[in-house]
């Protein structure tokens, strides 16, 4: 669910205001994307009034902004895309005057989470935000009077999964055409925020003098911002978390080890939209010595794209029940090699979140 926050208005009115329902500090109900969800709250009027109708509207926007370093405001570049626009009119003619109105506004399950991401050094940012508005129609002397009130309404999407698929990453590391070792990693294709991931590795040495003295595993965020103009896209990279381990003992020229990494719970989910693209990569680095290799000159480095999102683990029988995301531990059996883009849309195998447009 969205974090506790104050109500932020885009358009205020002295005649009507939004309030959270008693006992809540957010308007979203339900786990968006996992179960039926809605916006629920209260409209409070400045006095007891007669209301003819209330029109509710939700707009979702994907947006980028960029000012080149050293440039002026006139050099601003931007991208703007309407993700969704949905409205609902409630007729209240014939009802008694009221001081407040309790509302429920249904949400479509394919709406992406709100986010704000950027790089201050490059003066670029991107975001998804939602504007929830009401237009209240009241009787006037000659014509109906209409009052508009709008708020920014953050949403949080939750995706289901049943088990973690692993991708086999296999190859051979060579220096100056000399093969040093063969490697095999099992990288989780997707995982949840705040979880601990496990990456089993296996290294078979072909050159006995070469040694691994340090193993680093990290998660990197790569964001691409594009714009409506012909301005070149801007890419930013950020290391989200890292951990290093001493290599395990080598037996019969083979190293076998389970790498672990704790994923922060405050990251943005992977996202592929019209103007913003957020990707994550698992990075594995070996620091090598021996065999004529100078430290740093022949180190091994490998990246693998993964999907990070707000997942909720389900059992096959849950069918929408809410359960806590659990760390599964390392894989217990071999998986077949899959292509990097092989994450399918079958139940329990989510795709990378994409932009959606749902104009109604």
C-alpha positions as CSV (number, residue, x, y, z in Angstrom):
1,X,0.0,0.0,0.0
2,X,1.1,3.6,-0.5
3,X,3.1,5.1,2.4
4,X,1.4,7.4,4.9
5,X,1.2,10.9,3.5
6,X,-0.7,14.1,3.7
7,X,-3.3,15.0,1.1
8,X,-1.6,17.1,-1.6
9,X,-3.9,19.2,-3.7
10,X,-3.5,20.2,-7.3
11,X,-6.6,22.4,-7.3
12,X,-8.2,23.4,-4.0
13,X,-11.7,24.6,-3.3
14,X,-13.1,26.5,-0.3
15,X,-16.3,24.5,-0.7
16,X,-15.2,20.9,-0.7
17,X,-12.2,18.9,0.5
18,X,-10.9,15.3,0.5
19,X,-10.5,13.3,3.7
20,X,-9.3,9.8,4.4
21,X,-11.9,7.3,5.7
22,X,-11.8,6.9,9.4
23,X,-8.8,4.7,10.5
24,X,-6.9,5.1,7.2
25,X,-4.2,7.3,5.9
26,X,-4.4,6.5,2.2
27,X,-7.2,6.3,-0.4
28,X,-6.1,3.0,-2.0
29,X,-7.9,-0.1,-0.9
30,X,-6.8,-3.6,-1.9
31,X,-3.6,-4.7,-3.6
32,X,-3.7,-3.2,-7.0
33,X,-2.9,-5.8,-9.6
34,X,-3.5,-8.7,-7.2
35,X,-7.1,-8.2,-6.1
36,X,-10.0,-5.8,-6.7
37,X,-8.9,-2.3,-5.8
38,X,-10.6,1.0,-5.4
39,X,-10.1,4.5,-4.1
40,X,-12.2,5.1,-0.9
41,X,-12.6,8.2,1.2
42,X,-14.8,11.1,2.0
43,X,-15.8,14.4,0.4
44,X,-16.5,17.0,3.1
45,X,-18.5,20.1,2.1
46,X,-18.1,23.5,3.8
47,X,-21.7,23.5,4.8
48,X,-24.8,21.3,4.5
49,X,-25.8,21.6,0.9
50,X,-28.0,20.1,-1.8
51,X,-26.0,18.1,-4.4
52,X,-27.2,17.3,-7.9
53,X,-24.3,15.1,-9.0
54,X,-20.7,14.4,-8.4
55,X,-18.3,13.4,-11.2
56,X,-15.1,11.5,-10.2
57,X,-12.2,11.3,-12.6
58,X,-8.7,9.6,-12.4
59,X,-5.9,10.6,-14.8
60,X,-2.5,8.8,-14.9
61,X,0.5,10.6,-16.4
62,X,4.0,9.4,-17.4
63,X,6.3,12.3,-17.7
64,X,10.0,13.2,-18.2
65,X,11.9,16.5,-17.9
66,X,15.5,17.3,-18.8
67,X,17.6,20.5,-18.7
68,X,21.1,19.9,-20.2
69,X,23.9,20.7,-17.8
70,X,24.9,24.3,-18.4
71,X,21.8,25.0,-20.3
72,X,19.0,27.5,-19.7
73,X,15.4,26.9,-18.9
74,X,14.6,27.5,-22.6
75,X,16.5,24.3,-23.4
76,X,14.1,22.1,-21.4
77,X,13.1,18.9,-23.0
78,X,10.1,16.8,-21.9
79,X,7.9,13.8,-22.6
80,X,4.2,13.5,-21.7
81,X,2.0,10.5,-22.0
82,X,-1.5,9.9,-20.7
83,X,-1.6,6.4,-19.1
84,X,-5.3,6.3,-18.2
85,X,-8.3,8.5,-18.0
86,X,-11.5,7.2,-16.3
87,X,-14.5,9.0,-15.0
88,X,-17.7,8.1,-13.1
89,X,-20.8,10.3,-12.5
90,X,-23.0,9.8,-9.4
91,X,-26.5,11.3,-9.7
92,X,-27.8,12.6,-6.3
93,X,-30.9,14.4,-7.4
94,X,-33.7,14.0,-5.0
95,X,-31.5,13.3,-2.1
96,X,-31.4,15.3,1.2
97,X,-28.8,18.0,1.7
98,X,-25.5,16.6,3.0
99,X,-22.4,17.6,4.8
100,X,-20.2,14.9,3.4
101,X,-20.2,12.1,0.8
102,X,-18.5,8.7,1.2
103,X,-17.1,7.5,-2.2
104,X,-15.7,4.4,-3.7
105,X,-14.0,4.6,-7.1
106,X,-12.9,1.3,-8.8
107,X,-9.4,1.0,-10.1
108,X,-8.3,-1.0,-13.1
109,X,-5.8,-3.7,-12.2
110,X,-3.2,-2.8,-14.9
111,X,-2.3,0.6,-13.5
112,X,1.4,1.0,-12.7
113,X,2.8,2.2,-9.4
114,X,3.5,5.9,-8.9
115,X,7.1,6.8,-8.8
116,X,9.6,9.6,-9.1
117,X,13.1,8.9,-10.3
118,X,15.9,11.2,-11.4
119,X,19.6,12.2,-11.5
120,X,20.4,15.7,-10.1
121,X,23.8,15.8,-11.7
122,X,22.3,15.3,-15.2
123,X,19.2,17.5,-14.4
124,X,16.8,14.7,-15.6
125,X,13.8,13.1,-14.0
126,X,10.9,10.9,-14.8
127,X,7.7,10.1,-13.0
128,X,4.3,8.4,-13.0
129,X,1.6,10.3,-11.1
130,X,-2.2,10.1,-10.8
131,X,-4.6,13.0,-10.4
132,X,-8.0,12.2,-8.7
133,X,-10.6,15.0,-9.2
134,X,-14.2,15.7,-8.3
135,X,-16.6,18.1,-9.9
136,X,-19.6,18.8,-7.6
137,X,-22.7,20.1,-9.2
138,X,-25.1,22.1,-6.9
139,X,-28.3,24.0,-7.6
140,X,-27.9,27.7,-8.4
141,X,-30.3,30.6,-8.8
142,X,-30.5,30.2,-12.6
143,X,-28.0,27.5,-13.5
144,X,-26.2,24.6,-11.7
145,X,-23.0,25.6,-10.1
146,X,-19.9,23.4,-10.5
147,X,-17.0,23.1,-8.1
148,X,-13.7,21.4,-9.0
149,X,-11.2,19.9,-6.5
150,X,-8.2,17.8,-7.5
151,X,-5.5,15.9,-5.5
152,X,-2.4,13.9,-6.3
153,X,-3.2,10.3,-5.6
154,X,-0.2,7.8,-5.3
155,X,-0.9,4.2,-6.2
156,X,1.0,1.0,-5.5
157,X,0.8,-2.0,-7.7
158,X,1.4,-5.5,-6.4
159,X,2.2,-8.5,-8.7
160,X,1.6,-12.2,-7.9
161,X,4.1,-15.0,-8.2
162,X,4.3,-18.6,-7.1
163,X,8.0,-19.5,-7.4
164,X,11.2,-18.0,-8.7
165,X,12.5,-19.1,-12.1
166,X,16.2,-19.1,-12.5
167,X,18.2,-18.4,-15.7
168,X,21.4,-20.4,-16.5
169,X,24.2,-18.0,-17.4
170,X,27.1,-20.1,-18.9
171,X,30.3,-19.1,-20.5
172,X,34.1,-19.2,-20.6
173,X,36.5,-16.5,-19.5
174,X,39.6,-15.9,-21.6
175,X,42.5,-13.5,-21.5
176,X,44.7,-13.0,-24.6
177,X,42.9,-16.0,-26.2
178,X,43.9,-18.2,-23.3
179,X,40.9,-19.8,-21.5
180,X,41.1,-19.4,-17.7
181,X,37.9,-20.9,-16.5
182,X,34.4,-21.9,-17.3
183,X,31.5,-20.5,-15.3
184,X,27.9,-21.3,-14.6
185,X,25.5,-19.1,-12.7
186,X,21.9,-19.4,-11.7
187,X,20.4,-15.9,-11.7
188,X,16.7,-15.4,-10.5
189,X,14.8,-13.8,-13.4
190,X,12.7,-11.7,-11.1
191,X,12.4,-11.0,-7.3
192,X,10.7,-8.8,-4.9
193,X,11.7,-5.6,-3.1
194,X,13.2,-6.2,0.3
195,X,13.9,-9.8,-0.3
196,X,17.2,-11.8,-0.1
197,X,18.2,-13.3,-3.4
198,X,20.5,-16.3,-4.0
199,X,22.8,-16.9,-6.9
200,X,24.5,-20.3,-7.0
201,X,27.8,-20.2,-9.0
202,X,30.1,-22.8,-10.3
203,X,33.6,-22.2,-11.7
204,X,35.8,-24.8,-13.3
205,X,39.4,-23.7,-13.6
206,X,41.3,-24.5,-16.8
207,X,44.4,-22.7,-15.7
208,X,45.5,-23.9,-12.2
209,X,47.7,-20.9,-11.5
210,X,44.7,-18.5,-11.6
211,X,42.9,-17.8,-8.4
212,X,39.8,-15.9,-7.4
213,X,40.6,-13.7,-4.3
214,X,37.4,-11.8,-4.1
215,X,33.8,-12.1,-5.3
216,X,31.4,-9.1,-5.6
217,X,27.7,-9.3,-6.3
218,X,25.7,-6.2,-6.8
219,X,22.4,-4.8,-8.2
220,X,22.5,-2.0,-10.6
221,X,19.7,0.3,-11.8
222,X,19.8,1.6,-15.4
223,X,17.2,4.2,-16.3
224,X,16.6,5.6,-19.8
225,X,14.7,8.9,-20.3
226,X,13.4,9.8,-23.7
227,X,11.6,13.0,-24.9
228,X,9.0,14.2,-27.4
229,X,11.7,16.1,-29.3
230,X,14.7,14.7,-31.2
231,X,16.9,15.2,-28.2
232,X,19.1,12.1,-27.6
233,X,17.9,9.9,-24.7
234,X,19.6,10.2,-21.4
235,X,20.8,7.1,-19.5
236,X,21.7,7.0,-15.8
237,X,23.2,4.2,-13.8
238,X,23.2,3.7,-10.1
239,X,24.4,0.9,-7.8
240,X,21.6,-0.1,-5.5
241,X,23.4,-2.6,-3.2
242,X,26.5,-4.6,-3.2
243,X,28.1,-7.4,-1.1
244,X,31.5,-9.1,-1.4
245,X,32.5,-12.6,-0.2
246,X,35.6,-14.6,0.2
247,X,35.7,-17.4,-2.3
248,X,35.0,-20.9,-1.1
249,X,37.6,-23.7,-1.1
250,X,38.5,-25.2,-4.5
251,X,38.0,-28.9,-4.9
252,X,39.2,-30.7,-8.1
253,X,39.7,-27.4,-9.8
254,X,36.1,-26.4,-9.1
255,X,34.6,-23.7,-7.0
256,X,31.0,-23.9,-5.9
257,X,29.3,-21.2,-3.8
258,X,25.9,-19.6,-3.1
259,X,26.1,-15.8,-3.4
260,X,23.5,-13.8,-1.4
261,X,22.3,-10.2,-1.8
262,X,19.8,-8.3,0.3
263,X,17.6,-6.1,-2.0
264,X,16.5,-2.7,-0.6
265,X,12.8,-2.2,-0.1
266,X,12.7,1.4,-1.4
267,X,13.6,0.8,-5.0
268,X,11.3,1.6,-7.9
269,X,9.9,-1.4,-9.8
270,X,11.1,-2.4,-13.2
271,X,9.2,-0.4,-15.8
272,X,9.0,-0.1,-19.6
273,X,7.0,2.9,-20.7
274,X,6.8,5.5,-23.5
275,X,9.3,7.9,-22.1
276,X,10.8,6.1,-19.0
277,X,12.5,2.8,-18.8
278,X,13.8,1.3,-15.5
279,X,15.9,-1.8,-15.7
280,X,17.9,-3.7,-13.1
281,X,21.0,-5.9,-13.6
282,X,22.7,-8.4,-11.3
283,X,26.4,-7.9,-11.6
284,X,29.1,-10.5,-10.6
285,X,32.8,-9.6,-10.4
286,X,35.8,-11.9,-9.7
287,X,39.1,-10.3,-8.6
288,X,41.7,-12.6,-10.2
289,X,45.4,-13.1,-9.5
290,X,48.1,-15.6,-10.7
291,X,48.9,-16.8,-14.1
292,X,50.6,-13.6,-15.1
293,X,47.4,-11.5,-14.3
294,X,47.9,-8.2,-12.5
295,X,45.2,-7.2,-10.1
296,X,42.5,-5.3,-11.9
297,X,43.8,-6.0,-15.4
298,X,42.1,-9.3,-16.0
299,X,39.2,-9.3,-13.6
300,X,36.0,-11.1,-14.6
301,X,32.7,-9.1,-14.8
302,X,29.2,-10.3,-15.9
303,X,25.8,-8.6,-15.9
304,X,22.4,-10.2,-16.2
305,X,19.1,-8.2,-16.6
306,X,16.4,-9.1,-14.0
307,X,13.0,-7.8,-13.1
308,X,12.5,-6.2,-9.7
309,X,9.0,-5.4,-8.5
310,X,6.6,-5.4,-5.6
311,X,5.7,-9.1,-5.6
312,X,3.4,-11.0,-3.3
313,X,4.1,-14.7,-3.2
314,X,1.0,-16.9,-3.6
315,X,0.5,-20.6,-3.2
316,X,-1.3,-22.4,-6.1
317,X,-4.5,-22.6,-4.1
318,X,-4.5,-18.9,-2.9
319,X,-6.0,-17.4,-6.0
320,X,-5.7,-13.8,-4.7
321,X,-5.4,-14.3,-1.0
322,X,-2.8,-11.9,0.6
323,X,0.4,-13.6,1.8
324,X,3.7,-12.3,2.9
325,X,6.6,-12.5,0.4
326,X,9.1,-15.1,1.6
327,X,12.7,-15.7,0.7
328,X,12.9,-19.1,-1.0
329,X,16.6,-19.8,-0.7
330,X,18.8,-21.1,-3.5
331,X,17.3,-23.3,-6.3
332,X,17.2,-27.0,-5.6
333,X,17.2,-28.4,-9.1
334,X,18.5,-27.6,-12.5
335,X,16.5,-25.4,-14.8
336,X,16.7,-25.3,-18.6
337,X,18.5,-22.5,-20.3
338,X,16.1,-19.7,-21.3
339,X,16.5,-16.5,-23.4
340,X,16.7,-13.2,-21.5
341,X,13.3,-12.2,-22.9
342,X,11.6,-15.5,-22.0
343,X,9.6,-14.2,-19.0
344,X,6.1,-15.1,-20.2
345,X,2.7,-13.9,-19.2
346,X,1.4,-17.2,-17.8
347,X,0.1,-17.3,-14.3
348,X,2.9,-16.9,-11.8
349,X,5.4,-15.6,-14.3
350,X,5.0,-11.8,-14.5
351,X,6.3,-9.7,-17.3
352,X,8.2,-6.5,-16.8
353,X,5.6,-3.8,-15.9
354,X,4.7,-1.7,-18.9
355,X,2.8,1.5,-19.5
356,X,-1.0,1.1,-20.0
357,X,-3.5,3.3,-21.5
358,X,-7.1,2.8,-20.5
359,X,-9.2,5.7,-21.8
360,X,-12.8,5.4,-21.0
